[in-house]
Amino acid sequence: MTKARVAVLLLPLLALISFPHLTSAEPPPLNLVETQGQGRFGIVQAYESPLLAQSAGARWERINFWWNQIQPNGPLEWRTDKLISDTQIEAELQRGMTLVGLLGNPPAWATRNGSVPLNLSLAPTDPENYWARFVRDMVKRYAGRIDHWIIWNEPDIDTGSDWSTWAGSEEEYYQLLKAAYLTARAANPAARIIFGGTTYWADSIKGRKLFLERVLERAVLDPSSKANNFYFDIVNTHIYSKS
């Protein structure tokens, strides 16, 4: 099978490191600051404790943009400030942080089963393709501030699990990825699309092909995929737990 030309992105932590007796206004001792590999270490939602994150050596962070909180009732809503304000975004950039946006958790009105967005098979430019429309608006709004976008979180976890976020097929995830890639690049040529963070273990412990491989098997059937890097730029993997 033809392999996509991708880099590997590891999201190392789900929460900020905890330092006893310190507040967000009290950076940890300087010997804890990363002195090598600058730019490789990141923390999810570091903006919640920015000084601690910076002192710990974090140079990038993931920001969770949950679709169901941004547009809970319809496509005309826009509530990004409920998740992170423009002031916070600017403050993180001024600190030298690279911001990575995660898109997922769709609202019920935009899905067929509470998970898979409706009308994925429609052209990304079709206003009834709600997912593509959401991606376009997000990428356009944050262009130049956030240029890296993760498409979904842990789509490899089986439907019915407490941690499941994806109830669709590999074909549908490929359509999700393709629509995001085409729409994001049209809205911001500098945008980079990151394959949804997979656990590895969800497939490995069951002795089946990895979700990434299964999606790539579908991708190679699309004549347009190879010329478009299989519609993603970076692989993102979460390998911190088997449970």
Phi, psi and omega per residue, in radians:
M1 nan 2.410 3.091
T2 -1.140 2.367 -3.105
K3 -1.713 2.456 3.063
A4 -1.251 2.554 3.098
R5 -1.541 1.693 -3.033
V6 -2.316 2.776 2.972
A7 -1.712 2.949 -3.137
V8 -1.937 2.243 3.101
L9 -2.028 2.171 3.094
L10 -1.889 2.149 3.056
L11 -1.624 1.825 -2.894
P12 -1.376 -0.517 -3.026
L13 -2.366 2.616 3.057
L14 -1.683 -0.259 -3.110
A15 -2.571 2.891 3.114
L16 -1.183 2.561 3.029
I17 -1.079 2.449 -3.127
S18 -1.730 2.225 3.091
F19 -2.038 2.071 -3.113
P20 -0.992 2.452 3.009
H21 1.159 0.270 3.112
L22 -1.977 2.519 3.012
T23 -1.856 3.034 -3.121
S24 -1.120 -0.305 3.129
A25 -1.599 -0.043 -3.108
E26 -2.075 1.700 3.140
P27 -1.067 2.593 3.101
P28 -1.189 2.939 -3.128
P29 -0.929 2.590 -3.066
L30 -1.084 -0.436 -3.124
N31 -1.234 -0.113 3.073
L32 -1.601 -0.172 -3.105
V33 -1.275 2.338 3.123
E34 -1.120 2.253 3.135
T35 -1.975 -0.219 3.097
Q36 -2.209 2.760 3.108
G37 1.158 0.613 -3.130
Q38 -0.949 2.354 3.109
G39 1.634 -0.177 -3.115
R40 -1.562 -0.364 -3.033
F41 -1.777 2.259 3.116
G42 -2.379 2.880 -3.119
I43 -2.383 2.375 3.102
V44 -1.187 2.301 3.101
Q45 0.917 0.771 -3.135
A46 -1.068 -0.408 -3.101
Y47 -1.106 -0.274 3.128
E48 -1.269 -0.452 3.045
S49 -2.459 1.218 -2.947
P50 -1.074 -0.689 -3.099
L51 -1.224 -0.681 3.071
L52 -1.096 -0.766 -3.117
A53 -1.091 -0.779 -3.130
Q54 -1.130 -0.746 -3.132
S55 -1.179 -0.514 3.110
A56 -1.279 -0.225 3.110
G57 1.801 0.088 -3.141
A58 -1.162 2.365 3.139
R59 -2.159 -0.029 2.998
W60 -2.581 2.835 -3.137
E61 -2.619 2.640 3.066
R62 -1.685 2.328 3.077
I63 -1.999 2.185 -3.109
N64 -1.508 1.979 3.072
F65 -1.824 1.618 -3.103
W66 -1.431 2.095 -3.072
W67 -1.007 -0.689 -3.082
N68 -1.219 -0.237 3.050
Q69 -1.680 -0.401 3.140
I70 -1.460 -0.684 3.132
Q71 -2.333 1.153 -3.045
P72 -1.132 -0.496 -3.031
N73 -2.067 -0.167 -3.133
G74 2.980 2.916 -3.033
P75 -1.249 -0.191 -3.135
L76 -1.550 -0.184 3.102
E77 -1.329 2.745 3.100
W78 -2.714 1.765 -3.029
R79 -2.195 0.746 -3.119
T80 -1.104 -0.521 -3.103
D81 -1.139 -0.303 3.078
K82 -1.242 -0.339 -3.135
L83 -1.728 -0.863 3.079
I84 -2.742 2.369 -3.089
S85 -1.492 2.825 3.062
D86 -1.091 -0.562 3.103
T87 -1.118 -0.734 3.103
Q88 -1.160 -0.709 3.094
I89 -1.010 -0.849 -3.113
E90 -1.102 -0.679 3.136
A91 -1.111 -0.694 3.121
E92 -1.159 -0.703 3.110
L93 -1.138 -0.681 3.113
Q94 -1.128 -0.482 3.090
R95 -1.378 -0.059 3.126
G96 1.536 0.284 -3.133
M97 -1.419 2.494 2.941
T98 -1.638 2.226 -3.059
L99 -1.759 2.370 3.126
V100 -2.143 2.110 -3.124
G101 -1.634 2.425 3.051
L102 -1.910 2.190 3.119
L103 -1.909 2.223 3.136
G104 -3.100 -2.920 3.136
N105 0.927 1.251 -3.079
P106 -1.261 2.686 3.066
P107 -1.299 2.690 -3.083
A108 -1.018 -0.641 -3.079
W109 -1.120 -0.379 -3.047
A110 -1.797 0.166 -3.065
T111 -2.156 2.861 3.065
R112 -1.665 -0.337 -3.083
N113 -2.566 0.414 -3.100
G114 1.450 -0.029 -3.093
S115 -2.391 -1.002 -3.046
V116 -1.433 2.137 3.128
P117 -1.038 2.530 3.085
L118 -1.205 2.646 2.943
N119 1.094 0.557 3.117
L120 -1.093 -0.454 -3.107
S121 -1.333 -0.214 3.114
L122 -1.278 2.771 3.105
A123 -1.028 2.517 3.131
P124 -1.015 -0.381 3.135
T125 -1.496 -0.146 -3.138
D126 -1.306 2.191 -3.123
P127 -1.089 -0.311 3.111
E128 -1.439 -0.142 3.000
N129 -1.482 1.517 -2.972
Y130 -1.088 -0.637 3.130
W131 -1.110 -0.854 -3.140
A132 -1.070 -0.673 3.124
R133 -1.110 -0.752 3.124
F134 -1.124 -0.801 3.128
V135 -1.045 -0.809 3.139
R136 -0.983 -0.835 -3.091
D137 -1.153 -0.681 3.131
M138 -1.166 -0.868 -3.091
V139 -1.117 -0.717 3.127
K140 -1.132 -0.738 -3.099
R141 -1.104 -0.681 -3.035
Y142 -1.813 0.150 -3.111
A143 -0.927 2.310 -3.110
G144 1.538 -0.375 3.077
R145 -1.822 -0.743 3.036
I146 -2.249 1.988 -3.099
D147 -2.046 0.005 3.109
H148 -2.052 2.216 -3.036
W149 -2.283 2.161 3.078
I150 -1.583 2.311 -3.099
I151 -1.773 1.678 3.094
W152 1.443 2.868 3.135
N153 -2.143 2.106 3.065
E154 0.883 1.004 3.135
P155 -1.242 -0.130 -3.128
D156 -1.433 -0.212 -3.129
I157 -1.279 2.314 -3.042
D158 -1.068 2.510 3.022
T159 -1.020 2.383 -3.115
G160 1.779 -0.361 3.072
S161 -1.267 2.667 3.118
D162 -1.034 -0.470 -3.067
W163 -1.797 0.150 -3.085
S164 -1.188 2.396 3.091
T165 -2.187 -0.140 -3.048
W166 -2.300 2.132 -3.120
A167 -2.019 0.396 -3.114
G168 -1.900 -3.085 3.140
S169 -1.574 2.997 3.035
E170 -1.094 -0.643 3.102
E171 -1.054 -0.779 -3.123
E172 -1.196 -0.650 3.091
Y173 -1.146 -0.670 3.096
Y174 -1.063 -0.733 3.099
Q175 -1.115 -0.670 3.088
L176 -1.053 -0.828 -3.121
L177 -1.134 -0.793 -3.111
K178 -1.090 -0.803 3.129
A179 -1.079 -0.709 3.134
A180 -1.130 -0.766 -3.115
Y181 -1.090 -0.887 -3.100
L182 -1.126 -0.745 -3.112
T183 -1.205 -0.755 -3.125
A184 -1.122 -0.786 -3.131
R185 -1.130 -0.594 3.104
A186 -1.194 -0.641 -3.113
A187 -1.396 -0.537 -3.102
N188 -2.679 1.753 -3.102
P189 -0.986 -0.353 3.130
A190 -1.498 -0.085 -3.094
A191 -1.137 2.486 3.068
R192 -2.162 2.288 -3.082
I193 -1.750 2.325 -3.087
I194 -1.973 2.202 3.089
F195 -0.997 2.397 -3.101
G196 -0.879 2.330 -3.111
G197 -1.017 2.102 3.140
T198 -1.877 2.712 -3.044
T199 -1.477 -0.302 -3.015
Y200 1.212 -0.901 -3.049
W201 -1.166 -0.545 -3.126
A202 -0.987 -0.596 3.101
D203 -1.630 -0.735 -3.035
S204 -1.033 -0.803 -3.080
I205 -1.232 -0.229 3.089
K206 -1.791 0.078 3.056
G207 1.152 0.554 -3.138
R208 -2.052 2.900 3.093
K209 -1.041 2.548 3.116
L210 -1.136 2.613 3.135
F211 -0.968 -0.732 3.109
L212 -0.995 -0.801 -3.141
E213 -1.126 -0.709 -3.127
R214 -1.142 -0.660 3.109
V215 -1.213 -0.683 3.118
L216 -1.135 -0.601 3.078
E217 -1.076 -0.628 3.073
R218 -1.272 -0.673 -3.079
A219 -1.078 -0.680 -3.080
V220 -1.194 -0.230 3.086
L221 -1.393 -0.239 -3.134
D222 -1.619 2.012 -3.099
P223 -1.011 -0.390 -3.092
S224 -1.554 -0.158 -2.953
S225 -1.226 -0.768 -3.047
K226 -1.080 -0.712 3.140
A227 -1.191 -0.285 -3.130
N228 -1.987 0.469 3.078
N229 1.010 0.561 -3.137
F230 1.056 0.368 3.047
Y231 1.172 0.546 2.909
F232 -2.763 2.796 -3.051
D233 -1.961 -0.467 -2.993
I234 -2.439 2.546 3.028
V235 -1.774 2.401 -3.088
N236 -2.171 2.170 -3.118
T237 -2.292 2.464 3.109
H238 -1.954 1.912 -3.025
I239 -2.163 0.558 -3.027
Y240 -1.634 -0.114 -3.110
S241 -2.734 2.472 3.053
K242 -1.547 -0.221 -3.049
S243 -1.539 nan nan
